[in-house]
């Protein structure tokens, strides 16, 4: 998955936390909601701008971070 297509890190958006491109929805928020037992469908209903592929990108981003790989996507 090309994470840079879906995830961006920009110091001017949410203090540089990774977000879904074009939104202020952080990867952290998505993971917190899933940890709180929200389903993907719950998250999609609550945030209509999100798509399933955005949530899957958040999973992939988190997995890459845990591997120790650094992904730095700068705003264009």
Secondary structure as UniProt FT lines:
FT   HELIX           3..5
FT   STRAND          7..8
FT   TURN            11..12
FT   HELIX           14..16
FT   STRAND          19..20
FT   TURN            21..22
FT   HELIX           27..35
FT   TURN            36..37
FT   HELIX           40..46
FT   TURN            48..49
FT   HELIX           52..66
FT   TURN            67..68
//
